[in-house]
Amino acid sequence: MTTILLIGASRGIGFELASQFIADGWRVIATARSDEGLERLKALGAQTLRLDVANPASNSGLAWQLDGEKIDIAVYVAGAMDRNSASTPPTRDSFDAVMHTNVMGAMQVIPQIVPMVQETRGVIACISSIMGSQQETTSGNAALYRVSKAALNMVVRCTQAEQPDITVLAIHPGWVQTDMGGPTAPLTSEQSASSLRQTLSHVLEQRDPKHRGAFLNHDGSTLPW
Ligand SMILES: NC(=O)c1ccc[n+]([C@@H]2O[C@H](COP(=O)([O-])OP(=O)(O)OC[C@H]3O[C@@H](n4cnc5c(N)ncnc54)[C@H](OP(=O)(O)O)[C@@H]3O)[C@@H](O)[C@H]2O)c1
């Protein structure tokens, strides 16, 4: 059975990915940091693990919890937002909250799952954002979030450079109606997850070198770094 690991799936896009991959017959291992999140995922039929990606002690136990697994697709979904513009300096607390969740967590989690994805010559996808694209940036709003997603994109490129046998990519989910995206976003979480699911399944099936180290939109088209 094909296995997907979803890191940070208690709600929003991650939860909807869990729901859709289970409906599609995949085995889903999903992480959450709260009891409520773990219960919601269990009720869907996911195998669950507790993980707070902003906590190094929590991250350090992940490889042990996943011992012996073979993973086809791993998706780093967890993310935190800060809406201050570039003219408002971040506090240390807001910097730590966003950078620890969006960057440090990825840098601590991904090396632990690489060996399990190597077993299948599979895919590691980081949910990034077009707001992390240097080329597309014409506004300083949510500057810290933009900085964190640009850094996450570099995590993708560095990991791919060291792991040529698997596919490591960054993917933008669209602007999505979640707690983070707000109610006026054009895509529902169902629509975004459906598009992400099709693109990631296609990337896994193809194992095409062109997807290695790529920055993709949810529909599979390429985005500028
Ligand atoms: N929505 C959009 O329009 C949009 C656009 C571009 C990119 N994205 C990206 O898509 C991803 C999912 O966002 P979303 O819209 O679904 O946001 P969301 O509804 O706010 O969900 C955020 C998810 O991240 C988890 N998370 C946050 N901090 C965590 C931590 N320290 N440890 C473990 N999990 C943690 C949350 O878990 P808790 O329930 O425990 O807080 C929740 O499951 C994020 O990376 C986001 O940056 C979203």
Ligand as a Chemical Component Dictionary entry (heavy atoms), coordinates in Angstrom:
data_LIG
# 
_chem_comp.id                   LIG 
_chem_comp.type                 NON-POLYMER 
_chem_comp.pdbx_formal_charge   0 
_chem_comp.three_letter_code    LIG 
# 
loop_
_chem_comp_atom.comp_id 
_chem_comp_atom.atom_id 
_chem_comp_atom.alt_atom_id 
_chem_comp_atom.type_symbol 
_chem_comp_atom.charge 
_chem_comp_atom.model_Cartn_x 
_chem_comp_atom.model_Cartn_y 
_chem_comp_atom.model_Cartn_z 
_chem_comp_atom.pdbx_ordinal 
LIG N1  N1  N 0  -3.937 29.061 3.347  1  
LIG C1  C1  C 0  -3.221 29.632 2.388  2  
LIG O1  O1  O 0  -3.732 30.479 1.624  3  
LIG C2  C2  C 0  -1.785 29.262 2.188  4  
LIG C3  C3  C 0  -1.091 29.832 1.105  5  
LIG C4  C4  C 0  0.238  29.492 0.888  6  
LIG C5  C5  C 0  0.856  28.593 1.733  7  
LIG N2  N2  N 1  0.185  28.060 2.800  8  
LIG C6  C6  C 0  0.905  27.101 3.647  9  
LIG O2  O2  O 0  0.159  25.909 3.723  10 
LIG C7  C7  C 0  0.466  25.237 4.960  11 
LIG C8  C8  C 0  -0.846 24.876 5.650  12 
LIG O3  O3  O 0  -1.505 26.107 5.945  13 
LIG P1  P1  P 0  -3.080 26.205 6.239  14 
LIG O4  O4  O 0  -3.593 27.264 5.364  15 
LIG O5  O5  O -1 -3.704 24.866 6.271  16 
LIG O6  O6  O 0  -2.985 26.857 7.706  17 
LIG P2  P2  P 0  -3.763 26.568 9.059  18 
LIG O7  O7  O 0  -5.174 26.195 8.812  19 
LIG O8  O8  O 0  -3.439 27.748 9.908  20 
LIG O9  O9  O 0  -3.015 25.250 9.617  21 
LIG C9  C9  C 0  -1.686 25.323 10.030 22 
LIG C10 C10 C 0  -1.277 23.910 10.372 23 
LIG O10 O10 O 0  0.101  23.943 10.813 24 
LIG C11 C11 C 0  0.171  23.299 12.077 25 
LIG N3  N3  N 0  1.235  23.810 12.918 26 
LIG C12 C12 C 0  1.514  25.096 13.207 27 
LIG N4  N4  N 0  2.535  25.140 14.081 28 
LIG C13 C13 C 0  2.896  23.854 14.341 29 
LIG C14 C14 C 0  3.863  23.236 15.154 30 
LIG N5  N5  N 0  4.698  23.977 15.915 31 
LIG N6  N6  N 0  3.949  21.899 15.165 32 
LIG C15 C15 C 0  3.115  21.148 14.414 33 
LIG N7  N7  N 0  2.159  21.652 13.622 34 
LIG C16 C16 C 0  2.059  22.998 13.595 35 
LIG C17 C17 C 0  -1.182 23.599 12.724 36 
LIG O11 O11 O 0  -1.366 22.757 13.840 37 
LIG P3  P3  P 0  -2.205 23.252 15.172 38 
LIG O12 O12 O 0  -3.642 22.926 14.898 39 
LIG O13 O13 O 0  -1.619 22.435 16.275 40 
LIG O14 O14 O 0  -1.974 24.723 15.330 41 
LIG C18 C18 C 0  -2.103 23.345 11.539 42 
LIG O15 O15 O 0  -2.315 21.970 11.348 43 
LIG C19 C19 C 0  1.348  26.192 5.739  44 
LIG O16 O16 O 0  2.709  25.834 5.592  45 
LIG C20 C20 C 0  1.087  27.536 5.085  46 
LIG O17 O17 O 0  2.182  28.429 5.248  47 
LIG C21 C21 C 0  -1.112 28.369 3.046  48 
# 
loop_
_chem_comp_bond.comp_id 
_chem_comp_bond.atom_id_1 
_chem_comp_bond.atom_id_2 
_chem_comp_bond.value_order 
_chem_comp_bond.pdbx_ordinal 
LIG N1  C1  SING 1  
LIG C1  O1  DOUB 2  
LIG C1  C2  SING 3  
LIG C2  C3  SING 4  
LIG C2  C21 DOUB 5  
LIG C3  C4  DOUB 6  
LIG C4  C5  SING 7  
LIG C5  N2  DOUB 8  
LIG N2  C6  SING 9  
LIG N2  C21 SING 10 
LIG C6  O2  SING 11 
LIG C6  C20 SING 12 
LIG O2  C7  SING 13 
LIG C7  C8  SING 14 
LIG C7  C19 SING 15 
LIG C8  O3  SING 16 
LIG O3  P1  SING 17 
LIG P1  O4  DOUB 18 
LIG P1  O5  SING 19 
LIG P1  O6  SING 20 
LIG O6  P2  SING 21 
LIG P2  O7  DOUB 22 
LIG P2  O8  SING 23 
LIG P2  O9  SING 24 
LIG O9  C9  SING 25 
LIG C9  C10 SING 26 
LIG C10 O10 SING 27 
LIG C10 C18 SING 28 
LIG O10 C11 SING 29 
LIG C11 N3  SING 30 
LIG C11 C17 SING 31 
LIG N3  C12 SING 32 
LIG N3  C16 SING 33 
LIG C12 N4  DOUB 34 
LIG N4  C13 SING 35 
LIG C13 C14 SING 36 
LIG C13 C16 DOUB 37 
LIG C14 N5  SING 38 
LIG C14 N6  DOUB 39 
LIG N6  C15 SING 40 
LIG C15 N7  DOUB 41 
LIG N7  C16 SING 42 
LIG C17 O11 SING 43 
LIG C17 C18 SING 44 
LIG O11 P3  SING 45 
LIG P3  O12 DOUB 46 
LIG P3  O13 SING 47 
LIG P3  O14 SING 48 
LIG C18 O15 SING 49 
LIG C19 O16 SING 50 
LIG C19 C20 SING 51 
LIG C20 O17 SING 52 
# 
